Amino acid sequence: MAIRPTSLFCTVMASFALAPCSQSILAESTASTASTETTQHISTPPTQYEKGPLPLDDLRAFTEVLQRIKSSYVEPIDDKSLLENAIRGMLDNLDPHSAYLKKEDYKDLEESTSGEFGGLGIEVSGEDGLIKVITPIDGTPAHSAGIKAGDLIIELNDTPIRGLGLKKSVELMRGPAGEPITLTIIREDAPGPLEITVVREIIKVNSVRHLMLEKGLGYIRISQFQVDTGKEVQSALNEMRNKDKLNGVILDLRNNPGGVLQAAVEVSDLFLKNGLIVYTKGRITNSNYNYNATKNDPSLGVPLVVMINGGSASASEIVAGALQDHRRGIVVGTKSFGKGSVQTVLPLSTDSERGLKLTTALYYTPNGRSIQAEGIVPDITVDNISITLVKESGGYREANLQNHLDNSAGEATSKNDNKGADNDLDNSPAVTDYQLHQALNILKSLHLYNQQFGIGQNMATPPDTIKPQ
């Protein structure tokens, strides 16, 4: 039976009870903005299981607990509910990403592939009984309300989170568009809990946006990896190149929770000429897959800077890891999230509308690095800090001296360039986004170095050590 890897990042989104990521709808895959997982889908359940001795004493204890709950619990409870809770508990205690899927979970999984959903627009995961924000998604209500990566949610509309579990907490965050919900959060640098009200919306996530930061220096932001993200990034490269000579690109993957595996492969392939991009390894033979770059290089080898941070996970880490291992670009920012496991969707043989989402493999960068719980370490660490520009008071220059010689060729240009200079300083990346400012300086340095030494623009020579482990 062939197992086809599908999508990538899924923690559980505030708009869905569950959301795996993949390539198409369910049977083939799913793209999601709701969770932190590399997910595969198996259309039929496995027919062989690893055999071993039955733990009879533990089974007797389980049966006794079941009977005592049925006979002594304060309210009657049916066998089906008890057994489903037991199954859910088994999976919930394996790792943060394995889960029991009921019919409605399959529906949520399918809806999440479209990139359009209702909710708050945050990626979350469970941590010590609370809910941790992996990242707010660009342009969503959570992002606008000031929710930040790393926030711990402790209450939802005065309902304590601890003990509810991830799925129940996500269900509380769901609701009709236009309805507000108050999140009580703990933030690392805050003196006490913060209350933030977010109004739910129907959210349409735009995967890619781009612009020219300066002449010849482009910027591409990927907020998550959807089915068409690879095509959108290629279109962005073409559009920027058609406007001007493209001398370098910043690829911004900060706060990108992941998404479709194939999209991550396609984006990586846009900047590589050959070699391995990512591979997966697990106990099941068919969970071992290699993904390789094609010969075509739409980026034409222009200097590349890749930006990551603690909110960059799964598919984002695949792209950053591949480009870093191939020495194709310089990775800048802070260490990524560290989500390097693969989940497989396994329908139950007794009920095709229910199944398991089970961690079955890990993925590895071309050099054989496992990112799981480690993350991608940037080549150059740039923390997210705020700075204040000190504007020069003016002072005396040559042009202020009496009887100075005029530069007639540059006089008009100098006067025009000074207009609005203060506003430009206030809105510069150095003030509004220090990490981007530093990335732009690094990109300029790469371009100038290439110009100075005549190296050309092809930086995509892969190291000889790259091979599957």
TORKOL-4160 file (C-alpha; in steps of 0.2 Angstrom, whole numbers, padded with zeros to 4 digits, m for minus):
469
<pt num="1" X="0000" Y="0000" Z="0000"/>
<pt num="2" X="0007" Y="0017" Z="m0005"/>
<pt num="3" X="0008" Y="0031" Z="0008"/>
<pt num="4" X="0009" Y="0048" Z="0000"/>
<pt num="5" X="0016" Y="0062" Z="0011"/>
<pt num="6" X="0005" Y="0077" Z="0009"/>
<pt num="7" X="0005" Y="0092" Z="0020"/>
<pt num="8" X="0014" Y="0101" Z="0033"/>
<pt num="9" X="0011" Y="0113" Z="0047"/>
<pt num="10" X="m0004" Y="0110" Z="0059"/>
<pt num="11" X="m0005" Y="0115" Z="0077"/>
<pt num="12" X="m0024" Y="0117" Z="0079"/>
<pt num="13" X="m0031" Y="0133" Z="0073"/>
<pt num="14" X="m0043" Y="0144" Z="0083"/>
<pt num="15" X="m0056" Y="0142" Z="0070"/>
<pt num="16" X="m0056" Y="0123" Z="0068"/>
<pt num="17" X="m0055" Y="0108" Z="0080"/>
<pt num="18" X="m0042" Y="0101" Z="0069"/>
<pt num="19" X="m0032" Y="0105" Z="0054"/>
<pt num="20" X="m0019" Y="0094" Z="0045"/>
<pt num="21" X="m0010" Y="0101" Z="0030"/>
<pt num="22" X="m0009" Y="0092" Z="0013"/>
<pt num="23" X="m0009" Y="0094" Z="m0005"/>
<pt num="24" X="m0027" Y="0092" Z="m0010"/>
<pt num="25" X="m0043" Y="0088" Z="m0001"/>
<pt num="26" X="m0042" Y="0074" Z="0011"/>
<pt num="27" X="m0039" Y="0058" Z="0001"/>
<pt num="28" X="m0024" Y="0066" Z="m0007"/>
<pt num="29" X="m0019" Y="0079" Z="0006"/>
<pt num="30" X="m0024" Y="0096" Z="0013"/>
<pt num="31" X="m0016" Y="0113" Z="0015"/>
<pt num="32" X="m0020" Y="0120" Z="0032"/>
<pt num="33" X="m0017" Y="0135" Z="0042"/>
<pt num="34" X="m0023" Y="0127" Z="0057"/>
<pt num="35" X="m0011" Y="0115" Z="0064"/>
<pt num="36" X="0007" Y="0110" Z="0066"/>
<pt num="37" X="0009" Y="0094" Z="0057"/>
<pt num="38" X="0016" Y="0086" Z="0042"/>
<pt num="39" X="0002" Y="0074" Z="0037"/>
<pt num="40" X="0000" Y="0060" Z="0026"/>
<pt num="41" X="m0017" Y="0052" Z="0021"/>
<pt num="42" X="m0020" Y="0033" Z="0019"/>
<pt num="43" X="m0036" Y="0029" Z="0009"/>
<pt num="44" X="m0037" Y="0011" Z="0017"/>
<pt num="45" X="m0032" Y="0005" Z="0034"/>
<pt num="46" X="m0017" Y="m0006" Z="0036"/>
<pt num="47" X="m0020" Y="m0024" Z="0036"/>
<pt num="48" X="m0005" Y="m0030" Z="0046"/>
<pt num="49" X="0000" Y="m0025" Z="0064"/>
<pt num="50" X="0016" Y="m0028" Z="0074"/>
<pt num="51" X="0012" Y="m0043" Z="0085"/>
<pt num="52" X="0017" Y="m0045" Z="0103"/>
<pt num="53" X="0011" Y="m0052" Z="0119"/>
<pt num="54" X="m0005" Y="m0044" Z="0126"/>
<pt num="55" X="m0003" Y="m0035" Z="0143"/>
<pt num="56" X="m0016" Y="m0045" Z="0152"/>
<pt num="57" X="m0014" Y="m0037" Z="0169"/>
<pt num="58" X="m0016" Y="m0020" Z="0161"/>
<pt num="59" X="m0031" Y="m0025" Z="0151"/>
<pt num="60" X="m0039" Y="m0032" Z="0167"/>
<pt num="61" X="m0036" Y="m0016" Z="0176"/>
<pt num="62" X="m0043" Y="m0006" Z="0161"/>
<pt num="63" X="m0059" Y="m0017" Z="0162"/>
<pt num="64" X="m0061" Y="m0015" Z="0180"/>
<pt num="65" X="m0059" Y="0004" Z="0179"/>
<pt num="66" X="m0072" Y="0004" Z="0165"/>
<pt num="67" X="m0084" Y="m0006" Z="0175"/>
<pt num="68" X="m0082" Y="0005" Z="0191"/>
<pt num="69" X="m0085" Y="0021" Z="0181"/>
<pt num="70" X="m0101" Y="0013" Z="0174"/>
<pt num="71" X="m0107" Y="0007" Z="0191"/>
<pt num="72" X="m0102" Y="0021" Z="0202"/>
<pt num="73" X="m0100" Y="0037" Z="0192"/>
<pt num="74" X="m0112" Y="0051" Z="0198"/>
<pt num="75" X="m0121" Y="0051" Z="0181"/>
<pt num="76" X="m0124" Y="0037" Z="0169"/>
<pt num="77" X="m0112" Y="0036" Z="0155"/>
<pt num="78" X="m0113" Y="0024" Z="0140"/>
<pt num="79" X="m0100" Y="0012" Z="0134"/>
<pt num="80" X="m0097" Y="0021" Z="0118"/>
<pt num="81" X="m0093" Y="0037" Z="0126"/>
<pt num="82" X="m0081" Y="0029" Z="0138"/>
<pt num="83" X="m0072" Y="0019" Z="0125"/>
<pt num="84" X="m0070" Y="0035" Z="0114"/>
<pt num="85" X="m0063" Y="0044" Z="0128"/>
<pt num="86" X="m0051" Y="0030" Z="0131"/>
<pt num="87" X="m0045" Y="0030" Z="0113"/>
<pt num="88" X="m0043" Y="0049" Z="0113"/>
<pt num="89" X="m0033" Y="0048" Z="0129"/>
<pt num="90" X="m0022" Y="0035" Z="0122"/>
<pt num="91" X="m0018" Y="0046" Z="0107"/>
<pt num="92" X="m0017" Y="0063" Z="0116"/>
<pt num="93" X="m0004" Y="0056" Z="0128"/>
<pt num="94" X="0008" Y="0050" Z="0114"/>
<pt num="95" X="0013" Y="0068" Z="0108"/>
<pt num="96" X="0005" Y="0085" Z="0104"/>
<pt num="97" X="0001" Y="0080" Z="0086"/>
<pt num="98" X="m0007" Y="0063" Z="0086"/>
<pt num="99" X="m0026" Y="0063" Z="0088"/>
<pt num="100" X="m0042" Y="0053" Z="0086"/>
<pt num="101" X="m0053" Y="0059" Z="0072"/>
<pt num="102" X="m0072" Y="0059" Z="0072"/>
<pt num="103" X="m0083" Y="0063" Z="0057"/>
<pt num="104" X="m0083" Y="0081" Z="0061"/>
<pt num="105" X="m0064" Y="0081" Z="0062"/>
<pt num="106" X="m0063" Y="0075" Z="0045"/>
<pt num="107" X="m0075" Y="0089" Z="0039"/>
<pt num="108" X="m0064" Y="0102" Z="0047"/>
<pt num="109" X="m0049" Y="0094" Z="0039"/>
<pt num="110" X="m0056" Y="0095" Z="0022"/>
<pt num="111" X="m0062" Y="0113" Z="0025"/>
<pt num="112" X="m0045" Y="0119" Z="0030"/>
<pt num="113" X="m0038" Y="0115" Z="0013"/>
<pt num="114" X="m0046" Y="0130" Z="0005"/>
<pt num="115" X="m0036" Y="0143" Z="0015"/>
<pt num="116" X="m0053" Y="0151" Z="0020"/>
<pt num="117" X="m0060" Y="0148" Z="0037"/>
<pt num="118" X="m0069" Y="0156" Z="0051"/>
<pt num="119" X="m0061" Y="0161" Z="0068"/>
<pt num="120" X="m0047" Y="0171" Z="0075"/>
<pt num="121" X="m0033" Y="0167" Z="0064"/>
<pt num="122" X="m0020" Y="0160" Z="0076"/>
<pt num="123" X="m0010" Y="0144" Z="0076"/>
<pt num="124" X="m0010" Y="0136" Z="0093"/>
<pt num="125" X="m0003" Y="0121" Z="0102"/>
<pt num="126" X="m0005" Y="0113" Z="0119"/>
<pt num="127" X="0008" Y="0117" Z="0133"/>
<pt num="128" X="0007" Y="0111" Z="0151"/>
<pt num="129" X="m0012" Y="0111" Z="0151"/>
<pt num="130" X="m0013" Y="0129" Z="0143"/>
<pt num="131" X="m0014" Y="0135" Z="0125"/>
<pt num="132" X="0002" Y="0142" Z="0117"/>
<pt num="133" X="0001" Y="0154" Z="0102"/>
<pt num="134" X="0013" Y="0148" Z="0089"/>
<pt num="135" X="0009" Y="0163" Z="0078"/>
<pt num="136" X="m0005" Y="0175" Z="0073"/>
<pt num="137" X="m0007" Y="0174" Z="0054"/>
<pt num="138" X="m0005" Y="0190" Z="0044"/>
<pt num="139" X="m0020" Y="0201" Z="0042"/>
<pt num="140" X="m0031" Y="0191" Z="0053"/>
<pt num="141" X="m0041" Y="0198" Z="0068"/>
<pt num="142" X="m0029" Y="0190" Z="0081"/>
<pt num="143" X="m0014" Y="0199" Z="0072"/>
<pt num="144" X="m0024" Y="0215" Z="0072"/>
<pt num="145" X="m0028" Y="0214" Z="0090"/>
<pt num="146" X="m0010" Y="0212" Z="0095"/>
<pt num="147" X="m0009" Y="0193" Z="0099"/>
<pt num="148" X="0009" Y="0188" Z="0098"/>
<pt num="149" X="0019" Y="0172" Z="0096"/>
<pt num="150" X="0023" Y="0164" Z="0112"/>
<pt num="151" X="0008" Y="0171" Z="0121"/>
<pt num="152" X="0000" Y="0158" Z="0133"/>
<pt num="153" X="m0019" Y="0158" Z="0133"/>
<pt num="154" X="m0026" Y="0154" Z="0151"/>
<pt num="155" X="m0044" Y="0159" Z="0149"/>
<pt num="156" X="m0057" Y="0161" Z="0135"/>
<pt num="157" X="m0072" Y="0172" Z="0140"/>
<pt num="158" X="m0068" Y="0169" Z="0159"/>
<pt num="159" X="m0068" Y="0150" Z="0156"/>
<pt num="160" X="m0051" Y="0143" Z="0162"/>
<pt num="161" X="m0041" Y="0133" Z="0149"/>
<pt num="162" X="m0032" Y="0121" Z="0161"/>
<pt num="163" X="m0039" Y="0104" Z="0160"/>
<pt num="164" X="m0050" Y="0107" Z="0144"/>
<pt num="165" X="m0037" Y="0100" Z="0132"/>
<pt num="166" X="m0032" Y="0107" Z="0115"/>
<pt num="167" X="m0048" Y="0102" Z="0105"/>
<pt num="168" X="m0061" Y="0108" Z="0118"/>
<pt num="169" X="m0051" Y="0125" Z="0119"/>
<pt num="170" X="m0051" Y="0127" Z="0100"/>
<pt num="171" X="m0070" Y="0123" Z="0100"/>
<pt num="172" X="m0072" Y="0138" Z="0112"/>
<pt num="173" X="m0063" Y="0149" Z="0101"/>
<pt num="174" X="m0074" Y="0145" Z="0086"/>
<pt num="175" X="m0090" Y="0154" Z="0083"/>
<pt num="176" X="m0100" Y="0165" Z="0071"/>
<pt num="177" X="m0091" Y="0179" Z="0062"/>
<pt num="178" X="m0094" Y="0196" Z="0071"/>
<pt num="179" X="m0095" Y="0188" Z="0088"/>
<pt num="180" X="m0081" Y="0194" Z="0100"/>
<pt num="181" X="m0071" Y="0183" Z="0112"/>
<pt num="182" X="m0060" Y="0189" Z="0126"/>
<pt num="183" X="m0043" Y="0180" Z="0128"/>
<pt num="184" X="m0034" Y="0181" Z="0144"/>
<pt num="185" X="m0015" Y="0178" Z="0141"/>
<pt num="186" X="0001" Y="0178" Z="0149"/>
<pt num="187" X="0015" Y="0186" Z="0140"/>
<pt num="188" X="0033" Y="0184" Z="0145"/>
<pt num="189" X="0037" Y="0203" Z="0146"/>
<pt num="190" X="0021" Y="0208" Z="0154"/>
<pt num="191" X="0019" Y="0212" Z="0173"/>
<pt num="192" X="0003" Y="0202" Z="0174"/>
<pt num="193" X="m0011" Y="0193" Z="0163"/>
<pt num="194" X="m0018" Y="0203" Z="0148"/>
<pt num="195" X="m0036" Y="0203" Z="0142"/>
<pt num="196" X="m0037" Y="0205" Z="0123"/>
<pt num="197" X="m0054" Y="0205" Z="0114"/>
<pt num="198" X="m0054" Y="0198" Z="0097"/>
<pt num="199" X="m0069" Y="0198" Z="0085"/>
<pt num="200" X="m0071" Y="0182" Z="0075"/>
<pt num="201" X="m0071" Y="0184" Z="0056"/>
<pt num="202" X="m0072" Y="0173" Z="0040"/>
<pt num="203" X="m0053" Y="0173" Z="0036"/>
<pt num="204" X="m0045" Y="0172" Z="0019"/>
<pt num="205" X="m0027" Y="0170" Z="0020"/>
<pt num="206" X="m0016" Y="0177" Z="0006"/>
<pt num="207" X="m0001" Y="0165" Z="0005"/>
<pt num="208" X="0011" Y="0177" Z="m0004"/>
<pt num="209" X="0014" Y="0195" Z="m0006"/>
<pt num="210" X="0030" Y="0204" Z="m0013"/>
<pt num="211" X="0037" Y="0221" Z="m0016"/>
<pt num="212" X="0054" Y="0230" Z="m0021"/>
<pt num="213" X="0062" Y="0236" Z="m0005"/>
<pt num="214" X="0075" Y="0246" Z="m0015"/>
<pt num="215" X="0081" Y="0246" Z="m0033"/>
<pt num="216" X="0085" Y="0228" Z="m0039"/>
<pt num="217" X="0081" Y="0221" Z="m0021"/>
<pt num="218" X="0065" Y="0211" Z="m0019"/>
<pt num="219" X="0055" Y="0205" Z="m0004"/>
<pt num="220" X="0044" Y="0190" Z="m0004"/>
<pt num="221" X="0033" Y="0186" Z="0011"/>
<pt num="222" X="0025" Y="0169" Z="0013"/>
<pt num="223" X="0012" Y="0169" Z="0027"/>
<pt num="224" X="0009" Y="0150" Z="0025"/>
<pt num="225" X="0011" Y="0136" Z="0012"/>
<pt num="226" X="m0005" Y="0133" Z="0002"/>
<pt num="227" X="m0008" Y="0123" Z="m0013"/>
<pt num="228" X="m0003" Y="0137" Z="m0025"/>
<pt num="229" X="0011" Y="0145" Z="m0015"/>
<pt num="230" X="0024" Y="0138" Z="m0027"/>
<pt num="231" X="0016" Y="0146" Z="m0042"/>
<pt num="232" X="0013" Y="0162" Z="m0033"/>
<pt num="233" X="0031" Y="0164" Z="m0028"/>
<pt num="234" X="0037" Y="0160" Z="m0046"/>
<pt num="235" X="0025" Y="0174" Z="m0052"/>
<pt num="236" X="0032" Y="0186" Z="m0039"/>
<pt num="237" X="0050" Y="0182" Z="m0045"/>
<pt num="238" X="0044" Y="0185" Z="m0063"/>
<pt num="239" X="0035" Y="0201" Z="m0059"/>
<pt num="240" X="0049" Y="0209" Z="m0050"/>
<pt num="241" X="0062" Y="0204" Z="m0063"/>
<pt num="242" X="0051" Y="0212" Z="m0077"/>
<pt num="243" X="0050" Y="0228" Z="m0067"/>
<pt num="244" X="0069" Y="0230" Z="m0064"/>
<pt num="245" X="0085" Y="0220" Z="m0064"/>
<pt num="246" X="0083" Y="0208" Z="m0049"/>
<pt num="247" X="0100" Y="0209" Z="m0039"/>
<pt num="248" X="0094" Y="0199" Z="m0024"/>
<pt num="249" X="0079" Y="0193" Z="m0014"/>
<pt num="250" X="0073" Y="0192" Z="0004"/>
<pt num="251" X="0062" Y="0177" Z="0007"/>
<pt num="252" X="0052" Y="0181" Z="0023"/>
<pt num="253" X="0046" Y="0165" Z="0032"/>
<pt num="254" X="0044" Y="0173" Z="0050"/>
<pt num="255" X="0028" Y="0167" Z="0059"/>
<pt num="256" X="0024" Y="0155" Z="0045"/>
<pt num="257" X="0017" Y="0140" Z="0053"/>
<pt num="258" X="0019" Y="0129" Z="0038"/>
<pt num="259" X="0006" Y="0121" Z="0027"/>
<pt num="260" X="0007" Y="0110" Z="0011"/>
<pt num="261" X="0022" Y="0099" Z="0010"/>
<pt num="262" X="0022" Y="0100" Z="m0009"/>
<pt num="263" X="0021" Y="0119" Z="m0009"/>
<pt num="264" X="0037" Y="0119" Z="0002"/>
<pt num="265" X="0046" Y="0108" Z="m0010"/>
<pt num="266" X="0041" Y="0119" Z="m0025"/>
<pt num="267" X="0047" Y="0135" Z="m0016"/>
<pt num="268" X="0063" Y="0127" Z="m0012"/>
<pt num="269" X="0065" Y="0121" Z="m0030"/>
<pt num="270" X="0063" Y="0139" Z="m0036"/>
<pt num="271" X="0080" Y="0143" Z="m0029"/>
<pt num="272" X="0089" Y="0126" Z="m0032"/>
<pt num="273" X="0096" Y="0118" Z="m0048"/>
<pt num="274" X="0098" Y="0100" Z="m0041"/>
<pt num="275" X="0100" Y="0090" Z="m0025"/>
<pt num="276" X="0089" Y="0084" Z="m0011"/>
<pt num="277" X="0076" Y="0095" Z="m0003"/>
<pt num="278" X="0069" Y="0085" Z="0011"/>
<pt num="279" X="0067" Y="0067" Z="0015"/>
<pt num="280" X="0056" Y="0057" Z="0028"/>
<pt num="281" X="0060" Y="0042" Z="0038"/>
<pt num="282" X="0049" Y="0031" Z="0049"/>
<pt num="283" X="0046" Y="0013" Z="0055"/>
<pt num="284" X="0034" Y="0010" Z="0040"/>
<pt num="285" X="0044" Y="0007" Z="0024"/>
<pt num="286" X="0031" Y="0017" Z="0013"/>
<pt num="287" X="0034" Y="0032" Z="0025"/>
<pt num="288" X="0051" Y="0035" Z="0018"/>
<pt num="289" X="0051" Y="0048" Z="0004"/>
<pt num="290" X="0064" Y="0059" Z="m0005"/>
<pt num="291" X="0060" Y="0075" Z="m0013"/>
<pt num="292" X="0073" Y="0082" Z="m0026"/>
<pt num="293" X="0075" Y="0098" Z="m0035"/>
<pt num="294" X="0073" Y="0100" Z="m0053"/>
<pt num="295" X="0086" Y="0107" Z="m0065"/>
<pt num="296" X="0076" Y="0123" Z="m0068"/>
<pt num="297" X="0081" Y="0138" Z="m0057"/>
<pt num="298" X="0068" Y="0153" Z="m0060"/>
<pt num="299" X="0078" Y="0163" Z="m0047"/>
<pt num="300" X="0093" Y="0163" Z="m0058"/>
<pt num="301" X="0104" Y="0161" Z="m0043"/>
<pt num="302" X="0102" Y="0179" Z="m0037"/>
<pt num="303" X="0108" Y="0182" Z="m0019"/>
<pt num="304" X="0096" Y="0176" Z="m0006"/>
<pt num="305" X="0092" Y="0180" Z="0012"/>
<pt num="306" X="0080" Y="0169" Z="0021"/>
<pt num="307" X="0071" Y="0176" Z="0037"/>
<pt num="308" X="0065" Y="0164" Z="0051"/>
<pt num="309" X="0060" Y="0166" Z="0069"/>
<pt num="310" X="0051" Y="0155" Z="0083"/>
<pt num="311" X="0035" Y="0156" Z="0074"/>
<pt num="312" X="0043" Y="0148" Z="0058"/>
<pt num="313" X="0038" Y="0129" Z="0058"/>
<pt num="314" X="0036" Y="0113" Z="0048"/>
<pt num="315" X="0035" Y="0118" Z="0030"/>
<pt num="316" X="0045" Y="0134" Z="0033"/>
<pt num="317" X="0059" Y="0124" Z="0042"/>
<pt num="318" X="0060" Y="0112" Z="0027"/>
<pt num="319" X="0063" Y="0127" Z="0015"/>
<pt num="320" X="0075" Y="0136" Z="0027"/>
<pt num="321" X="0084" Y="0120" Z="0030"/>
<pt num="322" X="0086" Y="0115" Z="0012"/>
<pt num="323" X="0092" Y="0132" Z="0007"/>
<pt num="324" X="0104" Y="0132" Z="0021"/>
<pt num="325" X="0111" Y="0115" Z="0018"/>
<pt num="326" X="0114" Y="0119" Z="0000"/>
<pt num="327" X="0122" Y="0135" Z="0005"/>
<pt num="328" X="0110" Y="0144" Z="m0007"/>
<pt num="329" X="0106" Y="0158" Z="0004"/>
<pt num="330" X="0110" Y="0165" Z="0021"/>
<pt num="331" X="0097" Y="0162" Z="0035"/>
<pt num="332" X="0094" Y="0176" Z="0046"/>
<pt num="333" X="0083" Y="0179" Z="0062"/>
<pt num="334" X="0081" Y="0168" Z="0077"/>
<pt num="335" X="0079" Y="0149" Z="0080"/>
<pt num="336" X="0064" Y="0141" Z="0072"/>
<pt num="337" X="0050" Y="0132" Z="0081"/>
<pt num="338" X="0056" Y="0114" Z="0079"/>
<pt num="339" X="0042" Y="0104" Z="0071"/>
<pt num="340" X="0050" Y="0090" Z="0062"/>
<pt num="341" X="0037" Y="0075" Z="0063"/>
<pt num="342" X="0026" Y="0068" Z="0050"/>
<pt num="343" X="0008" Y="0063" Z="0054"/>
<pt num="344" X="m0002" Y="0050" Z="0045"/>
<pt num="345" X="m0021" Y="0049" Z="0044"/>
<pt num="346" X="m0027" Y="0031" Z="0046"/>
<pt num="347" X="m0045" Y="0027" Z="0043"/>
<pt num="348" X="m0052" Y="0014" Z="0055"/>
<pt num="349" X="m0057" Y="m0003" Z="0046"/>
<pt num="350" X="m0073" Y="m0003" Z="0057"/>
<pt num="351" X="m0078" Y="0014" Z="0052"/>
<pt num="352" X="m0072" Y="0024" Z="0037"/>
<pt num="353" X="m0078" Y="0040" Z="0045"/>
<pt num="354" X="m0067" Y="0039" Z="0060"/>
<pt num="355" X="m0048" Y="0037" Z="0061"/>
<pt num="356" X="m0032" Y="0041" Z="0068"/>
<pt num="357" X="m0019" Y="0055" Z="0065"/>
<pt num="358" X="m0003" Y="0047" Z="0071"/>
<pt num="359" X="0015" Y="0052" Z="0071"/>
<pt num="360" X="0023" Y="0040" Z="0059"/>
<pt num="361" X="0040" Y="0048" Z="0053"/>
<pt num="362" X="0052" Y="0062" Z="0055"/>
<pt num="363" X="0058" Y="0073" Z="0041"/>
<pt num="364" X="0076" Y="0078" Z="0038"/>
<pt num="365" X="0085" Y="0092" Z="0029"/>
<pt num="366" X="0097" Y="0087" Z="0015"/>
<pt num="367" X="0112" Y="0085" Z="0026"/>
<pt num="368" X="0102" Y="0073" Z="0037"/>
<pt num="369" X="0098" Y="0085" Z="0051"/>
<pt num="370" X="0082" Y="0081" Z="0061"/>
<pt num="371" X="0073" Y="0098" Z="0066"/>
<pt num="372" X="0062" Y="0089" Z="0078"/>
<pt num="373" X="0062" Y="0099" Z="0095"/>
<pt num="374" X="0078" Y="0108" Z="0088"/>
<pt num="375" X="0073" Y="0120" Z="0075"/>
<pt num="376" X="0084" Y="0128" Z="0062"/>
<pt num="377" X="0098" Y="0139" Z="0069"/>
<pt num="378" X="0100" Y="0154" Z="0058"/>
<pt num="379" X="0117" Y="0158" Z="0050"/>
<pt num="380" X="0116" Y="0176" Z="0058"/>
<pt num="381" X="0106" Y="0178" Z="0073"/>
<pt num="382" X="0096" Y="0195" Z="0073"/>
<pt num="383" X="0084" Y="0197" Z="0087"/>
<pt num="384" X="0068" Y="0206" Z="0086"/>
<pt num="385" X="0071" Y="0223" Z="0094"/>
<pt num="386" X="0065" Y="0240" Z="0094"/>
<pt num="387" X="0077" Y="0255" Z="0090"/>
<pt num="388" X="0076" Y="0273" Z="0089"/>
<pt num="389" X="0084" Y="0283" Z="0075"/>
<pt num="390" X="0094" Y="0298" Z="0081"/>
<pt num="391" X="0092" Y="0312" Z="0068"/>
<pt num="392" X="0106" Y="0323" Z="0065"/>
<pt num="393" X="0104" Y="0341" Z="0071"/>
<pt num="394" X="0110" Y="0347" Z="0054"/>
<pt num="395" X="0127" Y="0356" Z="0059"/>
<pt num="396" X="0139" Y="0364" Z="0047"/>
<pt num="397" X="0143" Y="0356" Z="0030"/>
<pt num="398" X="0153" Y="0362" Z="0015"/>
<pt num="399" X="0137" Y="0369" Z="0008"/>
<pt num="400" X="0135" Y="0380" Z="0023"/>
<pt num="401" X="0152" Y="0389" Z="0021"/>
<pt num="402" X="0153" Y="0406" Z="0014"/>
<pt num="403" X="0159" Y="0406" Z="m0004"/>
<pt num="404" X="0158" Y="0387" Z="m0006"/>
<pt num="405" X="0159" Y="0380" Z="m0024"/>
<pt num="406" X="0143" Y="0375" Z="m0031"/>
<pt num="407" X="0140" Y="0358" Z="m0038"/>
<pt num="408" X="0128" Y="0363" Z="m0052"/>
<pt num="409" X="0126" Y="0345" Z="m0058"/>
<pt num="410" X="0120" Y="0338" Z="m0041"/>
<pt num="411" X="0111" Y="0353" Z="m0034"/>
<pt num="412" X="0094" Y="0350" Z="m0040"/>
<pt num="413" X="0095" Y="0331" Z="m0036"/>
<pt num="414" X="0101" Y="0335" Z="m0018"/>
<pt num="415" X="0087" Y="0347" Z="m0014"/>
<pt num="416" X="0074" Y="0335" Z="m0021"/>
<pt num="417" X="0082" Y="0320" Z="m0011"/>
<pt num="418" X="0081" Y="0330" Z="0005"/>
<pt num="419" X="0062" Y="0333" Z="0004"/>
<pt num="420" X="0053" Y="0321" Z="0015"/>
<pt num="421" X="0069" Y="0314" Z="0022"/>
<pt num="422" X="0062" Y="0314" Z="0040"/>
<pt num="423" X="0047" Y="0305" Z="0035"/>
<pt num="424" X="0057" Y="0292" Z="0026"/>
<pt num="425" X="0068" Y="0289" Z="0042"/>
<pt num="426" X="0052" Y="0287" Z="0052"/>
<pt num="427" X="0045" Y="0274" Z="0040"/>
<pt num="428" X="0061" Y="0265" Z="0036"/>
<pt num="429" X="0063" Y="0246" Z="0040"/>
<pt num="430" X="0077" Y="0251" Z="0053"/>
<pt num="431" X="0062" Y="0258" Z="0064"/>
<pt num="432" X="0047" Y="0248" Z="0059"/>
<pt num="433" X="0056" Y="0231" Z="0057"/>
<pt num="434" X="0074" Y="0229" Z="0063"/>
<pt num="435" X="0076" Y="0211" Z="0057"/>
<pt num="436" X="0071" Y="0216" Z="0040"/>
<pt num="437" X="0083" Y="0231" Z="0040"/>
<pt num="438" X="0097" Y="0219" Z="0045"/>
<pt num="439" X="0092" Y="0206" Z="0031"/>
<pt num="440" X="0092" Y="0220" Z="0018"/>
<pt num="441" X="0109" Y="0226" Z="0024"/>
<pt num="442" X="0115" Y="0208" Z="0022"/>
<pt num="443" X="0107" Y="0206" Z="0005"/>
<pt num="444" X="0116" Y="0222" Z="m0001"/>
<pt num="445" X="0132" Y="0216" Z="0005"/>
<pt num="446" X="0130" Y="0199" Z="m0005"/>
<pt num="447" X="0126" Y="0209" Z="m0020"/>
<pt num="448" X="0141" Y="0221" Z="m0018"/>
<pt num="449" X="0153" Y="0207" Z="m0015"/>
<pt num="450" X="0147" Y="0198" Z="m0030"/>
<pt num="451" X="0149" Y="0214" Z="m0040"/>
<pt num="452" X="0166" Y="0218" Z="m0033"/>
<pt num="453" X="0174" Y="0201" Z="m0036"/>
<pt num="454" X="0165" Y="0196" Z="m0052"/>
<pt num="455" X="0158" Y="0180" Z="m0044"/>
<pt num="456" X="0142" Y="0181" Z="m0054"/>
<pt num="457" X="0125" Y="0177" Z="m0046"/>
<pt num="458" X="0124" Y="0158" Z="m0046"/>
<pt num="459" X="0127" Y="0154" Z="m0027"/>
<pt num="460" X="0117" Y="0137" Z="m0029"/>
<pt num="461" X="0131" Y="0125" Z="m0028"/>
<pt num="462" X="0126" Y="0111" Z="m0016"/>
<pt num="463" X="0139" Y="0103" Z="m0004"/>
<pt num="464" X="0146" Y="0086" Z="m0008"/>
<pt num="465" X="0140" Y="0080" Z="0009"/>
<pt num="466" X="0122" Y="0081" Z="0005"/>
<pt num="467" X="0114" Y="0063" Z="0004"/>
<pt num="468" X="0100" Y="0054" Z="0013"/>
<pt num="469" X="0105" Y="0046" Z="0030"/>
